[in-house]
Amino acid sequence: MATLTQVAVKTRKVIKYSIYLVIFLIIARFAWGIGKGIYRSVFPKPPPPPTLAFGKLPEITFPENKDLPTLEYQVDTVEGGLPTLDSQGMVYFMPRFSANLLSLEVAQERAAKLGFNAGSEAVSSSLYRFQKENTAASLEMNIITGIFSISYDLGRDPSPLATIPPAPEVAASQVRSFLSSANLLPEDLEGPSTPEFLKVESGNLVSVLSLSEANLIRVNLFRKNYNNLPAVTINPQRANVWFLVSGDRSRGRQIIGGEFHYFPVDEEQWATYPLKTSEQALAALKASEGYIASLGQNTDGKVTIRRIYLAYFDPPAQAQFYQPVFVFVGDKGFVGYVPAISPEYYGE
């Protein structure tokens, strides 16, 4: 029979080796996790194949670039060359609008909620004009798409220019409240609300550096990020939804200009497509297969590219799909776009 001393010795050995085993398993698991992480960083798991659910896509419609010099590009980025970006991206469906018997009635209701007369004047079969009582403001709305513009005759009534406009955050809040009053503030219109300080000179709006110099402030409402990609527009500095805010406190003279070109994105209907590489996108830009959104001060045609990234192009007119683009940002205010989807997935 084993003595108590022998039992105690064996028990201590069991406990000791059990502790060693637990420590070994912990270290092994930790090492496995590190090793797996290093392996995945060197050999990342390939993404699932693109769904291509929408079939061939229509090409993005850009305005025609005119009067551009012959452009020569040099790439000098922080990465030291062209970045490696996503190999595939998501494309979203954008529902189309259609006319119905209540289109004019709905437009009149929206105009009234925005402070304009419910009565209307037909400019065309789809465009109607509304006036605001006791002010020089007017609103023109497309009764099918719902897009609208606001203008103000400052020659007839310059009083909105007499007061310094509110701070940018206050002006943005006023614009959002204005749109919300007519249920026209979509949930995805929550991107940056970048301000522009403006002054009226000789009947034109010119940019100034500070609020104290300004007569008006322009509030740009950009679309939110989709898949961590920002939205870009035809004019890189201006959103498709923007409004001019004055310092006048009366509601009829507070928002005196603006454009509401908003087309919804269906976040539930999407598909994935292969994307160009940065090298392919740069080649397309050099071949004039993109759009120069801003030439900036590069009138000599020599452009140095400093940054390349992916974004979604927010179209100024009705489109079928919300698609990604490559954005090329260069010195002296240069900005260029190239469609990001591989060219073989565009239709005829």
C-alpha positions in Angstrom: 0.0 0.0 0.0 1.1 3.5 -0.8 1.9 5.7 2.1 0.4 9.1 2.6 3.7 10.6 1.6 3.7 8.7 -1.7 0.1 9.8 -2.4 1.0 13.4 -1.7 4.1 13.3 -4.0 2.0 11.8 -6.9 -0.7 14.3 -6.3 1.8 17.2 -6.5 3.2 15.7 -9.7 -0.3 15.5 -11.3 -1.1 19.0 -10.4 2.3 20.3 -11.7 2.0 18.6 -15.0 -1.6 19.6 -15.3 -0.5 23.2 -14.9 2.2 22.7 -17.5 -0.3 21.3 -19.9 -2.7 24.2 -19.4 0.1 26.7 -19.9 1.2 24.8 -23.0 -2.3 24.8 -24.5 -2.7 28.6 -23.8 0.7 29.3 -25.5 -0.2 27.0 -28.4 -3.5 28.7 -28.9 -2.0 32.1 -28.7 0.8 31.1 -31.2 -1.8 29.6 -33.5 -3.8 32.8 -33.5 -0.7 34.9 -34.3 0.4 32.5 -37.0 -3.0 32.4 -38.6 -3.2 36.2 -38.5 0.2 36.5 -40.2 -0.8 33.9 -42.8 -4.0 35.7 -43.6 -2.2 39.0 -43.9 0.2 37.5 -46.4 -2.4 35.2 -48.1 -5.8 36.8 -47.5 -8.9 34.8 -47.9 -10.3 35.6 -51.4 -13.7 37.3 -51.4 -16.7 35.4 -52.7 -17.2 35.6 -56.4 -19.1 38.7 -57.6 -22.8 38.2 -57.9 -23.3 40.3 -61.1 -27.0 40.2 -60.2 -27.9 43.3 -62.4 -26.2 41.9 -65.5 -24.5 44.4 -67.8 -24.6 47.8 -66.3 -25.3 51.1 -68.1 -22.2 53.4 -68.2 -22.1 56.4 -65.9 -23.2 59.5 -67.7 -20.7 62.3 -67.2 -20.9 65.7 -68.8 -18.6 66.3 -71.8 -15.3 67.9 -70.9 -14.6 70.8 -73.2 -11.7 73.2 -73.7 -9.2 71.0 -71.8 -5.5 71.2 -72.5 -3.6 68.1 -73.4 -3.1 66.5 -70.0 0.1 64.8 -68.7 0.0 62.9 -65.5 2.6 62.2 -62.8 1.8 60.1 -59.8 3.4 61.1 -56.5 1.3 59.7 -53.6 2.0 59.1 -50.0 2.2 55.3 -50.7 5.0 56.0 -53.2 3.0 54.7 -56.1 -0.5 53.5 -57.0 -2.5 52.1 -54.1 -4.0 48.6 -53.9 -7.7 49.0 -53.5 -10.7 46.6 -53.3 -10.9 44.1 -56.1 -14.8 44.2 -56.2 -17.4 46.6 -55.1 -21.1 46.9 -54.5 -23.6 48.5 -56.9 -27.0 49.7 -55.7 -30.3 49.9 -57.5 -31.9 53.4 -57.8 -35.7 53.2 -58.2 -37.2 55.3 -61.0 -40.0 57.8 -60.6 -43.2 57.7 -62.6 -46.0 60.1 -63.1 -49.4 59.5 -61.6 -52.7 61.3 -61.3 -51.7 62.8 -57.9 -48.3 64.1 -58.9 -49.4 67.7 -59.1 -51.4 67.4 -55.9 -48.3 66.0 -54.1 -46.1 68.7 -55.4 -48.5 71.4 -54.3 -48.6 69.9 -50.8 -44.8 69.9 -50.6 -44.6 73.4 -51.9 -47.1 74.6 -49.2 -45.1 72.9 -46.5 -42.0 74.7 -47.7 -43.8 78.0 -47.3 -44.9 78.5 -51.0 -48.4 79.1 -52.3 -50.3 75.9 -53.0 -51.4 77.6 -56.3 -49.0 76.9 -59.2 -48.1 78.0 -62.7 -47.2 75.4 -65.3 -43.8 76.0 -66.9 -44.0 72.7 -68.8 -45.9 69.5 -68.5 -43.8 68.4 -65.6 -42.4 71.6 -64.2 -44.4 74.0 -62.0 -43.6 77.3 -60.4 -44.8 78.4 -56.9 -44.5 81.8 -55.3 -44.0 82.9 -51.7 -46.3 85.6 -50.6 -44.8 89.0 -49.7 -41.3 88.0 -50.8 -39.2 87.8 -54.0 -38.8 84.0 -53.6 -40.0 81.4 -56.1 -39.8 77.6 -56.3 -39.8 75.4 -59.4 -40.5 71.8 -58.9 -40.6 68.8 -61.2 -43.8 67.0 -60.2 -42.6 63.6 -61.4 -39.1 63.4 -59.8 -39.7 65.9 -57.0 -36.4 67.8 -57.7 -36.8 71.5 -57.2 -34.9 74.8 -57.1 -35.5 78.0 -55.1 -34.5 81.4 -56.3 -34.8 84.9 -54.9 -34.9 88.3 -56.8 -32.3 90.3 -54.8 -32.7 93.2 -57.2 -36.3 93.5 -56.1 -35.6 92.9 -52.4 -31.9 93.1 -51.2 -32.9 92.9 -47.5 -31.6 89.3 -47.0 -28.1 90.6 -47.6 -28.2 93.2 -44.8 -27.3 90.8 -42.0 -24.3 88.5 -41.5 -25.5 84.9 -42.0 -25.6 82.4 -39.1 -22.7 80.1 -38.1 -22.3 77.1 -40.3 -23.8 74.6 -37.8 -26.8 76.9 -37.3 -27.3 77.3 -41.0 -27.1 73.5 -41.6 -29.7 73.0 -38.8 -32.0 75.5 -40.5 -31.7 73.8 -43.8 -32.4 70.4 -42.3 -35.4 71.8 -40.5 -36.6 73.4 -43.7 -36.5 70.1 -45.6 -37.9 68.1 -42.6 -41.0 70.4 -42.6 -42.0 68.9 -46.0 -40.7 65.3 -45.2 -37.9 65.9 -47.7 -34.9 65.0 -45.6 -33.9 61.4 -46.5 -32.0 59.3 -44.0 -29.0 58.8 -46.2 -28.6 62.6 -46.7 -26.5 62.7 -43.5 -23.0 63.1 -44.9 -20.9 66.2 -44.3 -22.7 69.5 -44.6 -19.8 71.6 -45.9 -20.3 75.4 -45.8 -19.2 78.0 -48.3 -19.0 81.7 -47.3 -20.3 83.9 -50.2 -20.6 87.6 -50.9 -22.7 89.3 -53.6 -20.5 91.5 -55.9 -21.9 93.0 -59.1 -24.8 90.6 -59.1 -22.5 87.5 -58.8 -21.7 85.2 -55.8 -18.0 85.2 -55.0 -16.3 83.1 -52.3 -14.9 84.8 -49.2 -12.7 83.5 -46.5 -14.7 84.3 -43.3 -18.3 84.5 -42.1 -17.8 88.2 -41.2 -17.2 89.0 -44.9 -20.2 87.0 -46.1 -23.7 88.0 -47.2 -24.8 84.4 -47.5 -23.7 80.9 -46.5 -24.1 77.9 -48.8 -24.9 74.6 -47.0 -24.0 71.5 -49.0 -25.7 68.3 -47.9 -23.8 65.3 -49.1 -25.0 61.7 -49.1 -23.7 59.4 -46.3 -20.9 56.9 -46.9 -21.8 53.5 -48.4 -19.4 50.7 -47.5 -17.1 53.3 -46.0 -16.9 55.1 -49.4 -17.8 58.8 -49.6 -20.1 60.3 -52.2 -18.7 62.6 -55.0 -20.6 64.8 -57.4 -20.1 66.5 -60.7 -18.8 69.5 -58.9 -16.4 68.2 -56.2 -17.1 71.2 -53.9 -20.9 71.1 -54.2 -23.5 68.6 -53.2 -26.5 67.8 -55.3 -28.6 69.2 -52.4 -27.5 72.7 -51.3 -29.2 75.9 -50.1 -28.2 79.5 -49.5 -29.0 80.8 -46.1 -29.1 84.5 -45.2 -28.9 86.2 -41.8 -32.5 87.4 -42.1 -34.6 85.9 -39.3 -38.0 85.9 -41.1 -38.8 82.5 -42.5 -39.6 83.8 -46.0 -36.2 85.4 -46.4 -34.0 82.9 -44.5 -33.4 80.4 -47.3 -33.2 82.3 -50.5 -31.8 79.8 -53.0 -31.0 76.2 -53.5 -31.1 73.0 -55.5 -32.7 69.7 -54.4 -31.5 67.0 -56.8 -31.9 63.9 -54.8 -32.6 60.4 -56.2 -33.0 57.5 -53.7 -30.8 54.5 -53.3 -32.3 51.1 -52.5 -29.9 49.7 -49.9 -31.7 46.3 -50.0 -31.1 45.7 -53.7 -27.4 45.5 -54.5 -24.9 43.4 -56.4 -21.1 43.0 -56.4 -18.9 43.5 -59.5 -15.2 43.3 -60.2 -13.3 46.6 -60.1 -10.5 47.9 -62.1 -7.0 48.0 -60.6 -5.5 51.4 -59.8 -3.2 50.8 -62.8 -6.1 50.2 -65.1 -8.0 53.3 -63.7 -4.9 55.5 -64.3 -4.6 54.2 -67.9 -8.3 55.0 -68.5 -7.8 58.5 -67.1 -4.8 59.0 -69.4 -6.9 57.8 -72.3 -9.6 60.4 -71.5 -12.1 57.7 -70.5 -13.0 59.5 -67.3 -14.3 62.9 -66.3 -12.3 65.9 -65.2 -14.4 67.3 -62.4 -12.0 70.1 -61.7 -9.0 71.1 -63.7 -8.1 73.6 -61.0 -5.1 75.8 -61.9 -3.5 73.2 -64.1 -4.0 75.2 -67.3 -0.6 74.0 -68.6 -1.9 70.4 -68.6 0.8 69.1 -66.3 -1.0 67.3 -63.4 0.6 65.7 -60.3 -1.7 63.1 -58.7 -1.3 63.0 -54.9 -4.2 60.8 -53.8 -6.3 58.0 -55.4 -9.3 56.4 -53.7 -12.7 54.8 -54.3 -16.0 56.7 -53.9 -19.6 56.5 -55.1 -20.7 58.9 -57.9 -23.9 60.6 -56.8 -25.6 61.5 -60.1 -27.2 64.9 -60.6 -30.0 63.3 -62.8 -32.0 60.1 -62.6 -29.8 57.1 -62.9 -30.5 53.3 -62.7 -27.6 52.4 -60.4 -25.4 53.9 -57.7 -21.9 53.0 -58.9 -18.3 53.3 -57.6 -15.6 55.4 -59.2 -11.9 56.0 -58.8 -11.2 59.6 -57.6 -7.8 61.2 -58.6 -6.9 64.2 -56.5 -4.0 66.3 -57.7 -2.2 69.6 -57.0 -3.7 73.0 -57.7 -7.3 71.8 -57.3 -7.3 68.9 -59.8 -10.0 66.2 -59.4 -10.8 63.5 -61.9 -13.2 60.5 -61.9 -13.0 57.1 -63.7 -15.7 54.5 -63.5 -14.5 51.7 -61.2 -16.4 48.7 -62.7 -14.3 46.5 -65.0 -15.3 47.6 -68.6 -16.5 44.1 -69.7 -19.4 44.5 -67.3 -20.8 47.5 -69.0 -23.5 47.0 -71.7 -23.4 48.1 -75.3 
